[in-house]
Amino acid sequence: MPLQKIANGLTLLFFLFLMGCSTVPKVNSSVELVNHQDPYENWNRKVFSFNEVVDAFALKPIAKSYRFITPKFVRQGVTNFFSNLGEVSNFANNLLQFKPLAAGKDLTRFAVNSTLGVVGLFEVSTPWFNLQPSHEDFGQTLNTWGLPEGSYVVVPFLGGQTLSHSISLPIDYYYLNPVSYLIERKEISWGLTGLQVVQLREGLLDAEQLIQGDRYSFIRDAYLQHRTFLVNDGRLESDPFLEDDDFEFDEADFAD
């Protein structure tokens, strides 16, 4: 896919340039965090509006049609299939982050779901063996190596991401994607990629009903919170409730 490689390379250079222009200091206030991570808000809102139009007239109708004509168990199988392929990226990134035990779990999940789960159509490693999935990408690997998350940028067609996350997309979805190596026919590879995009969009149809107020701010804040959760491997650096000096816990108050 020479054109895709060129596009990926240009995208990578663009984000590397922006990454060098801005870094994100650690702050405690979530409001300050958003202000620091979204210095290009005016530009981002324009691109966000463009993406909303593209989604409304193209991707969302396709996702709705896909949901209408495809049984739920089939959609779940498709989701499981692509999630299983994602274990390759999880495995590689956990190794690069010096987490061999997590990488071993990812490899085991891939082997179990690919065999007992029939090429990943059934997710059996969690209910049968209690092997919880990882959610790693090359952006998190870059963070582990010391590269900051960077500013929040809305990319045409791709949506809003931090810069390090955007850099990781060509790596995770092309170079660490088994489809790129196992399937030589371009039409099949592109077809699977298109199916994955539609499946991902279909999975958001219900979630977007929870959006309240300004759509841009809601989606941005939800993304940044989720991204922080992933980068910290689910660990919270601070708990604002426990840091409240006025809060006192008396065990006797709960005793019978």
Secondary structure as GFF3:
##gff-version 3
##sequence-region A 1 256
A	DSSP	alpha_helix	2	21	.	.	.	ID=ss1
A	DSSP	alpha_helix	30	37	.	.	.	ID=ss2
A	DSSP	alpha_helix	41	54	.	.	.	ID=ss3
A	DSSP	pi_helix	55	59	.	.	.	ID=ss4
A	DSSP	alpha_helix	60	69	.	.	.	ID=ss5
A	DSSP	alpha_helix	72	96	.	.	.	ID=ss6
A	DSSP	alpha_helix	100	115	.	.	.	ID=ss7
A	DSSP	alpha_helix	125	129	.	.	.	ID=ss8
A	DSSP	alpha_helix	138	144	.	.	.	ID=ss9
A	DSSP	beta_strand	152	155	.	.	.	ID=ss10
A	DSSP	beta_strand	159	162	.	.	.	ID=ss11
A	DSSP	alpha_helix	163	170	.	.	.	ID=ss12
A	DSSP	pi_helix	171	175	.	.	.	ID=ss13
A	DSSP	alpha_helix	178	182	.	.	.	ID=ss14
A	DSSP	alpha_helix	186	202	.	.	.	ID=ss15
A	DSSP	three_ten_helix	207	210	.	.	.	ID=ss16
A	DSSP	alpha_helix	215	231	.	.	.	ID=ss17
A	DSSP	three_ten_helix	251	254	.	.	.	ID=ss18
###
